[in-house]
Amino acid sequence: MMPLTMAKPGETAIIRKITGKDEVRQHLAELGFVTDAAVTVVSEIAGNLILQVKDSRVALDRTMANRILI
């Protein structure tokens, strides 16, 4: 497993685990980041990621993206 920030733009990965406090995991789950979901890195700007998850695009900063393990 590695953090989502290690994925390259255009790469699709399956979420294996989400770390952090319960509130953080709940917030990410509400955005669609759940275990076994596919996530695609659309682009990376200054360490921040634009992600395609389910049918929506979400921007996450580096610290939040590091909590998502693929």
Backbone as XML, in Angstrom:
<?xml version="1.0"?>
<chain id="A" units="angstrom">
  <residue number="1" name="MET">
    <atom name="N" x="0.846" y="-1.188" z="0.000"/>
    <atom name="CA" x="0.000" y="0.000" z="0.000"/>
    <atom name="C" x="0.885" y="1.243" z="0.000"/>
  </residue>
  <residue number="2" name="MET">
    <atom name="N" x="0.369" y="2.282" z="-0.662"/>
    <atom name="CA" x="1.085" y="3.559" z="-0.684"/>
    <atom name="C" x="0.057" y="4.682" z="-0.649"/>
  </residue>
  <residue number="3" name="PRO">
    <atom name="N" x="0.469" y="5.881" z="-0.220"/>
    <atom name="CA" x="-0.492" y="6.997" z="-0.186"/>
    <atom name="C" x="-0.898" y="7.421" z="-1.591"/>
  </residue>
  <residue number="4" name="LEU">
    <atom name="N" x="-2.074" y="7.967" z="-1.707"/>
    <atom name="CA" x="-2.618" y="8.413" z="-2.992"/>
    <atom name="C" x="-1.727" y="9.461" z="-3.653"/>
  </residue>
  <residue number="5" name="THR">
    <atom name="N" x="-0.983" y="10.210" z="-2.870"/>
    <atom name="CA" x="-0.112" y="11.244" z="-3.428"/>
    <atom name="C" x="0.999" y="10.660" z="-4.292"/>
  </residue>
  <residue number="6" name="MET">
    <atom name="N" x="1.273" y="9.359" z="-4.180"/>
    <atom name="CA" x="2.311" y="8.709" z="-4.986"/>
    <atom name="C" x="1.809" y="8.350" z="-6.394"/>
  </residue>
  <residue number="7" name="ALA">
    <atom name="N" x="0.503" y="8.380" z="-6.606"/>
    <atom name="CA" x="-0.054" y="8.042" z="-7.918"/>
    <atom name="C" x="0.208" y="9.175" z="-8.906"/>
  </residue>
  <residue number="8" name="LYS">
    <atom name="N" x="0.437" y="8.813" z="-10.151"/>
    <atom name="CA" x="0.716" y="9.789" z="-11.202"/>
    <atom name="C" x="-0.591" y="10.258" z="-11.848"/>
  </residue>
  <residue number="9" name="PRO">
    <atom name="N" x="-0.614" y="11.481" z="-12.402"/>
    <atom name="CA" x="-1.813" y="11.942" z="-13.117"/>
    <atom name="C" x="-2.204" y="10.969" z="-14.229"/>
  </residue>
  <residue number="10" name="GLY">
    <atom name="N" x="-3.489" y="10.677" z="-14.313"/>
    <atom name="CA" x="-4.009" y="9.741" z="-15.292"/>
    <atom name="C" x="-4.098" y="8.318" z="-14.768"/>
  </residue>
  <residue number="11" name="GLU">
    <atom name="N" x="-3.514" y="8.065" z="-13.624"/>
    <atom name="CA" x="-3.505" y="6.717" z="-13.046"/>
    <atom name="C" x="-4.775" y="6.474" z="-12.237"/>
  </residue>
  <residue number="12" name="THR">
    <atom name="N" x="-5.339" y="5.270" z="-12.403"/>
    <atom name="CA" x="-6.511" y="4.868" z="-11.632"/>
    <atom name="C" x="-6.083" y="3.814" z="-10.625"/>
  </residue>
  <residue number="13" name="ALA">
    <atom name="N" x="-6.557" y="3.935" z="-9.391"/>
    <atom name="CA" x="-6.194" y="2.992" z="-8.337"/>
    <atom name="C" x="-7.424" y="2.649" z="-7.513"/>
  </residue>
  <residue number="14" name="ILE">
    <atom name="N" x="-7.318" y="1.581" z="-6.761"/>
    <atom name="CA" x="-8.389" y="1.148" z="-5.864"/>
    <atom name="C" x="-7.988" y="1.537" z="-4.440"/>
  </residue>
  <residue number="15" name="ILE">
    <atom name="N" x="-8.915" y="2.164" z="-3.727"/>
    <atom name="CA" x="-8.655" y="2.577" z="-2.346"/>
    <atom name="C" x="-8.636" y="1.329" z="-1.464"/>
  </residue>
  <residue number="16" name="ARG">
    <atom name="N" x="-7.557" y="1.141" z="-0.727"/>
    <atom name="CA" x="-7.401" y="-0.021" z="0.149"/>
    <atom name="C" x="-7.711" y="0.311" z="1.606"/>
  </residue>
  <residue number="17" name="LYS">
    <atom name="N" x="-7.366" y="1.520" z="2.048"/>
    <atom name="CA" x="-7.555" y="1.882" z="3.452"/>
    <atom name="C" x="-7.568" y="3.397" z="3.577"/>
  </residue>
  <residue number="18" name="ILE">
    <atom name="N" x="-8.316" y="3.896" z="4.556"/>
    <atom name="CA" x="-8.335" y="5.328" z="4.850"/>
    <atom name="C" x="-7.959" y="5.483" z="6.314"/>
  </residue>
  <residue number="19" name="THR">
    <atom name="N" x="-6.918" y="6.288" z="6.572"/>
    <atom name="CA" x="-6.428" y="6.471" z="7.929"/>
    <atom name="C" x="-6.880" y="7.824" z="8.469"/>
  </residue>
  <residue number="20" name="GLY">
    <atom name="N" x="-6.651" y="8.042" z="9.743"/>
    <atom name="CA" x="-7.000" y="9.318" z="10.360"/>
    <atom name="C" x="-8.088" y="9.158" z="11.404"/>
  </residue>
  <residue number="21" name="LYS">
    <atom name="N" x="-8.478" y="10.288" z="11.973"/>
    <atom name="CA" x="-9.524" y="10.294" z="12.993"/>
    <atom name="C" x="-10.871" y="9.951" z="12.363"/>
  </residue>
  <residue number="22" name="ASP">
    <atom name="N" x="-11.823" y="9.574" z="13.206"/>
    <atom name="CA" x="-13.153" y="9.199" z="12.731"/>
    <atom name="C" x="-13.801" y="10.310" z="11.915"/>
  </residue>
  <residue number="23" name="GLU">
    <atom name="N" x="-13.628" y="11.571" z="12.360"/>
    <atom name="CA" x="-14.248" y="12.691" z="11.643"/>
    <atom name="C" x="-13.666" y="12.821" z="10.239"/>
  </residue>
  <residue number="24" name="VAL">
    <atom name="N" x="-12.363" y="12.627" z="10.121"/>
    <atom name="CA" x="-11.700" y="12.740" z="8.818"/>
    <atom name="C" x="-12.172" y="11.633" z="7.898"/>
  </residue>
  <residue number="25" name="ARG">
    <atom name="N" x="-12.217" y="10.405" z="8.416"/>
    <atom name="CA" x="-12.655" y="9.266" z="7.593"/>
    <atom name="C" x="-14.107" y="9.440" z="7.167"/>
  </residue>
  <residue number="26" name="GLN">
    <atom name="N" x="-14.941" y="9.957" z="8.069"/>
    <atom name="CA" x="-16.353" y="10.185" z="7.743"/>
    <atom name="C" x="-16.483" y="11.239" z="6.650"/>
  </residue>
  <residue number="27" name="HIS">
    <atom name="N" x="-15.705" y="12.316" z="6.748"/>
    <atom name="CA" x="-15.739" y="13.377" z="5.742"/>
    <atom name="C" x="-15.319" y="12.842" z="4.375"/>
  </residue>
  <residue number="28" name="LEU">
    <atom name="N" x="-14.244" y="12.068" z="4.332"/>
    <atom name="CA" x="-13.789" y="11.498" z="3.066"/>
    <atom name="C" x="-14.824" y="10.520" z="2.500"/>
  </residue>
  <residue number="29" name="ALA">
    <atom name="N" x="-15.475" y="9.758" z="3.373"/>
    <atom name="CA" x="-16.514" y="8.826" z="2.926"/>
    <atom name="C" x="-17.684" y="9.584" z="2.300"/>
  </residue>
  <residue number="30" name="GLU">
    <atom name="N" x="-18.043" y="10.729" z="2.866"/>
    <atom name="CA" x="-19.132" y="11.539" z="2.311"/>
    <atom name="C" x="-18.778" y="12.078" z="0.929"/>
  </residue>
  <residue number="31" name="LEU">
    <atom name="N" x="-17.464" y="12.272" z="0.680"/>
    <atom name="CA" x="-17.014" y="12.738" z="-0.633"/>
    <atom name="C" x="-16.912" y="11.595" z="-1.642"/>
  </residue>
  <residue number="32" name="GLY">
    <atom name="N" x="-17.054" y="10.357" z="-1.175"/>
    <atom name="CA" x="-17.000" y="9.207" z="-2.067"/>
    <atom name="C" x="-15.749" y="8.363" z="-1.926"/>
  </residue>
  <residue number="33" name="PHE">
    <atom name="N" x="-14.854" y="8.743" z="-1.024"/>
    <atom name="CA" x="-13.617" y="7.987" z="-0.824"/>
    <atom name="C" x="-13.863" y="6.873" z="0.189"/>
  </residue>
  <residue number="34" name="VAL">
    <atom name="N" x="-14.227" y="5.704" z="-0.314"/>
    <atom name="CA" x="-14.497" y="4.544" z="0.531"/>
    <atom name="C" x="-13.628" y="3.380" z="0.065"/>
  </residue>
  <residue number="35" name="THR">
    <atom name="N" x="-13.421" y="2.421" z="0.937"/>
    <atom name="CA" x="-12.604" y="1.254" z="0.620"/>
    <atom name="C" x="-13.169" y="0.521" z="-0.597"/>
  </residue>
  <residue number="36" name="ASP">
    <atom name="N" x="-12.286" y="0.076" z="-1.471"/>
    <atom name="CA" x="-12.595" y="-0.662" z="-2.700"/>
    <atom name="C" x="-13.191" y="0.202" z="-3.814"/>
  </residue>
  <residue number="37" name="ALA">
    <atom name="N" x="-13.240" y="1.515" z="-3.630"/>
    <atom name="CA" x="-13.700" y="2.409" z="-4.695"/>
    <atom name="C" x="-12.519" y="2.754" z="-5.607"/>
  </residue>
  <residue number="38" name="ALA">
    <atom name="N" x="-12.818" y="2.955" z="-6.893"/>
    <atom name="CA" x="-11.779" y="3.363" z="-7.841"/>
    <atom name="C" x="-11.636" y="4.882" z="-7.792"/>
  </residue>
  <residue number="39" name="VAL">
    <atom name="N" x="-10.389" y="5.345" z="-7.827"/>
    <atom name="CA" x="-10.110" y="6.781" z="-7.822"/>
    <atom name="C" x="-9.060" y="7.055" z="-8.891"/>
  </residue>
  <residue number="40" name="THR">
    <atom name="N" x="-9.281" y="8.114" z="-9.666"/>
    <atom name="CA" x="-8.355" y="8.497" z="-10.731"/>
    <atom name="C" x="-7.766" y="9.859" z="-10.424"/>
  </residue>
  <residue number="41" name="VAL">
    <atom name="N" x="-6.449" y="9.968" z="-10.550"/>
    <atom name="CA" x="-5.774" y="11.253" z="-10.370"/>
    <atom name="C" x="-5.909" y="12.017" z="-11.688"/>
  </residue>
  <residue number="42" name="VAL">
    <atom name="N" x="-6.639" y="13.125" z="-11.675"/>
    <atom name="CA" x="-6.830" y="13.935" z="-12.871"/>
    <atom name="C" x="-5.623" y="14.830" z="-13.085"/>
  </residue>
  <residue number="43" name="SER">
    <atom name="N" x="-5.217" y="15.551" z="-12.035"/>
    <atom name="CA" x="-4.038" y="16.404" z="-12.144"/>
    <atom name="C" x="-3.477" y="16.693" z="-10.756"/>
  </residue>
  <residue number="44" name="GLU">
    <atom name="N" x="-2.245" y="17.196" z="-10.757"/>
    <atom name="CA" x="-1.573" y="17.555" z="-9.510"/>
    <atom name="C" x="-0.996" y="18.950" z="-9.681"/>
  </residue>
  <residue number="45" name="ILE">
    <atom name="N" x="-1.350" y="19.843" z="-8.754"/>
    <atom name="CA" x="-0.859" y="21.223" z="-8.800"/>
    <atom name="C" x="-0.302" y="21.562" z="-7.433"/>
  </residue>
  <residue number="46" name="ALA">
    <atom name="N" x="1.001" y="21.792" z="-7.362"/>
    <atom name="CA" x="1.691" y="22.160" z="-6.115"/>
    <atom name="C" x="1.413" y="21.160" z="-4.996"/>
  </residue>
  <residue number="47" name="GLY">
    <atom name="N" x="1.337" y="19.879" z="-5.340"/>
    <atom name="CA" x="1.112" y="18.840" z="-4.339"/>
    <atom name="C" x="-0.345" y="18.569" z="-4.050"/>
  </residue>
  <residue number="48" name="ASN">
    <atom name="N" x="-1.235" y="19.452" z="-4.481"/>
    <atom name="CA" x="-2.663" y="19.240" z="-4.295"/>
    <atom name="C" x="-3.193" y="18.430" z="-5.473"/>
  </residue>
  <residue number="49" name="LEU">
    <atom name="N" x="-4.169" y="17.562" z="-5.200"/>
    <atom name="CA" x="-4.655" y="16.649" z="-6.227"/>
    <atom name="C" x="-6.088" y="16.951" z="-6.640"/>
  </residue>
  <residue number="50" name="ILE">
    <atom name="N" x="-6.350" y="16.835" z="-7.933"/>
    <atom name="CA" x="-7.711" y="16.827" z="-8.453"/>
    <atom name="C" x="-8.017" y="15.360" z="-8.740"/>
  </residue>
  <residue number="51" name="LEU">
    <atom name="N" x="-9.069" y="14.828" z="-8.126"/>
    <atom name="CA" x="-9.373" y="13.406" z="-8.211"/>
    <atom name="C" x="-10.750" y="13.165" z="-8.782"/>
  </residue>
  <residue number="52" name="GLN">
    <atom name="N" x="-10.878" y="12.099" z="-9.562"/>
    <atom name="CA" x="-12.174" y="11.653" z="-10.071"/>
    <atom name="C" x="-12.567" y="10.442" z="-9.236"/>
  </residue>
  <residue number="53" name="VAL">
    <atom name="N" x="-13.644" y="10.569" z="-8.486"/>
    <atom name="CA" x="-14.135" y="9.449" z="-7.690"/>
    <atom name="C" x="-15.633" y="9.334" z="-7.927"/>
  </residue>
  <residue number="54" name="LYS">
    <atom name="N" x="-16.060" y="8.124" z="-8.277"/>
    <atom name="CA" x="-17.438" y="7.885" z="-8.701"/>
    <atom name="C" x="-17.740" y="8.834" z="-9.865"/>
  </residue>
  <residue number="55" name="ASP">
    <atom name="N" x="-18.758" y="9.659" z="-9.782"/>
    <atom name="CA" x="-19.086" y="10.546" z="-10.905"/>
    <atom name="C" x="-18.773" y="12.005" z="-10.622"/>
  </residue>
  <residue number="56" name="SER">
    <atom name="N" x="-17.839" y="12.273" z="-9.716"/>
    <atom name="CA" x="-17.532" y="13.662" z="-9.400"/>
    <atom name="C" x="-16.036" y="13.888" z="-9.302"/>
  </residue>
  <residue number="57" name="ARG">
    <atom name="N" x="-15.644" y="15.141" z="-9.462"/>
    <atom name="CA" x="-14.248" y="15.538" z="-9.298"/>
    <atom name="C" x="-14.107" y="16.268" z="-7.978"/>
  </residue>
  <residue number="58" name="VAL">
    <atom name="N" x="-13.059" y="15.907" z="-7.244"/>
    <atom name="CA" x="-12.836" y="16.470" z="-5.915"/>
    <atom name="C" x="-11.387" y="16.926" z="-5.827"/>
  </residue>
  <residue number="59" name="ALA">
    <atom name="N" x="-11.164" y="18.083" z="-5.212"/>
    <atom name="CA" x="-9.805" y="18.563" z="-4.964"/>
    <atom name="C" x="-9.457" y="18.262" z="-3.511"/>
  </residue>
  <residue number="60" name="LEU">
    <atom name="N" x="-8.285" y="17.674" z="-3.302"/>
    <atom name="CA" x="-7.808" y="17.389" z="-1.949"/>
    <atom name="C" x="-6.405" y="17.942" z="-1.784"/>
  </residue>
  <residue number="61" name="ASP">
    <atom name="N" x="-6.129" y="18.478" z="-0.606"/>
    <atom name="CA" x="-4.754" y="18.916" z="-0.357"/>
    <atom name="C" x="-3.890" y="17.697" z="-0.022"/>
  </residue>
  <residue number="62" name="ARG">
    <atom name="N" x="-2.597" y="17.926" z="0.012"/>
    <atom name="CA" x="-1.637" y="16.831" z="0.171"/>
    <atom name="C" x="-1.848" y="16.055" z="1.478"/>
  </residue>
  <residue number="63" name="THR">
    <atom name="N" x="-2.158" y="16.742" z="2.576"/>
    <atom name="CA" x="-2.305" y="16.041" z="3.853"/>
    <atom name="C" x="-3.508" y="15.109" z="3.846"/>
  </residue>
  <residue number="64" name="MET">
    <atom name="N" x="-4.615" y="15.526" z="3.233"/>
    <atom name="CA" x="-5.801" y="14.671" z="3.146"/>
    <atom name="C" x="-5.534" y="13.500" z="2.204"/>
  </residue>
  <residue number="65" name="ALA">
    <atom name="N" x="-4.885" y="13.765" z="1.081"/>
    <atom name="CA" x="-4.602" y="12.706" z="0.111"/>
    <atom name="C" x="-3.651" y="11.662" z="0.687"/>
  </residue>
  <residue number="66" name="ASN">
    <atom name="N" x="-2.773" y="12.068" z="1.588"/>
    <atom name="CA" x="-1.844" y="11.123" z="2.218"/>
    <atom name="C" x="-2.564" y="10.129" z="3.134"/>
  </residue>
  <residue number="67" name="ARG">
    <atom name="N" x="-3.764" y="10.448" z="3.545"/>
    <atom name="CA" x="-4.532" y="9.548" z="4.430"/>
    <atom name="C" x="-5.245" y="8.456" z="3.652"/>
  </residue>
  <residue number="68" name="ILE">
    <atom name="N" x="-5.281" y="8.581" z="2.337"/>
    <atom name="CA" x="-5.925" y="7.580" z="1.488"/>
    <atom name="C" x="-4.840" y="6.656" z="0.951"/>
  </residue>
  <residue number="69" name="LEU">
    <atom name="N" x="-4.918" y="5.386" z="1.302"/>
    <atom name="CA" x="-3.921" y="4.417" z="0.875"/>
    <atom name="C" x="-4.462" y="3.562" z="-0.263"/>
  </residue>
  <residue number="70" name="ILE">
    <atom name="N" x="-3.603" y="3.397" z="-1.290"/>
    <atom name="CA" x="-4.000" y="2.617" z="-2.466"/>
    <atom name="C" x="-3.102" y="1.392" z="-2.598"/>
  </residue>
</chain>
